[in-house]
Amino acid sequence: MTGSDVVVWILLPLGVVVQLASVVGVLVMPNVLDRLHYLGPASGLGPILIAGAVVAREAFDHQGIEAVLIAAFLATFGAVLTHVTARAARIRAHDEWRIRPEERVKGP
């Protein structure tokens, strides 16, 4: 067993555990805004760990570069998609995305 095999055996299961924990979190949370918090690790950390395992196994050939590009795409646009989904949920619930003055929390 080489050093790259050890890295793959560490990174790949960690990436899968992050993805599975995110799925469980999305399934058990009561509302949409709570569920959105679990999309962060699923679109950021999980793909980065899995891409790291692919790069450790395949180096920077076609598969390695493709894995890095997919992980970068998910990390970048996953946050954008989460924001857009939260805004759409806010509009659906309140007919507007802006916070009205009566909804503001008063400080101490």
N, C-alpha and C positions, 0 to 999 in steps of 0.2 A: 504494500500500500504506500503510495507516494504522498508527498505533502499536498499536492493538489486534490487528491482523493479525500484527504482529511478535511480540507476546506469545503469541498462539495458536501461531504457528510455532515458538516456543521451548518453551513448556510442554507442548504435546501430544506431540511426539516424546520429550521427557524422560520424561513419564509412561508412554508406551508402552515405552520402553527399561527403565524400572524394573520394569514388569510382566513383560516378557520375561526379564529377568535373574532375577527371582524364580522364574519357571516353570522356567528352566534349572537353577537351584539346587535346586529341589525334585526335579527329575528325576535329577540326578546325585549327590545326597547318599546315603550308604549306609544310614542308619537314620532312624527317625521323628523323633527328637529333633533331629538335625542338619537335617532338612527343615523343622522348625518355625521355625528361625531365618530362613528365607527368606520366611515369611508376613508378617513385620513390614512390610517395605517394600511388599509387595503390598497390604496392607490399610491402610497409613498414608500413605506418601509418594506412591505412584502415584495413588491416587484424588484426593489433594489437588492434585497437579499437573494432572490431567485436569479436575477441577472448576474450577481456576483458568483453564484454557483456555476452558472453557464460559462462565464468567462474563465473561472478556475479550471473547468473541464475542457473547454474548446479553445481557449486563448482568444486573441483578437482576430480570429478569422471571420467568416461570414456570420456564423451563428452568434459569436460573442459580440460583434458590433451590433447586430440586430437586437440582441437582448438588452444591450445598454441603451439603444435608441428607444425601444419600447418602454423600458423603465423610466427614462427621462421624460418621454411623452406622458406617461401615466402620472408621474410626480408633478409635472407642470399643469396639465389640464385636468387632473383629478380635483385639485383645489378650485379651479374655475367652475367645474361642473357642480361641485358641492355648493359653492356660493350661489350659482344660478338656481339650483334646486331649492335652497333655503329662501331665496327671494320669491320664487314662484309659490312656495308654501305660505309665505307671509302674505302675498297678494291674495291668494285663495282664501285665507282665513280672515283677512281684514280689509279686503278690497283696495288696498294701497300698500306700497312697500315702505313708505315713510312712517316714522313714529309720530303719532299725534301728540299734542301737548298734554292731553289728559292721561296718556299712557306713560309719560315720563316718570321715572322713580325720583322722588324727592330725596335729596341728601340730608345728612344730620344737621 
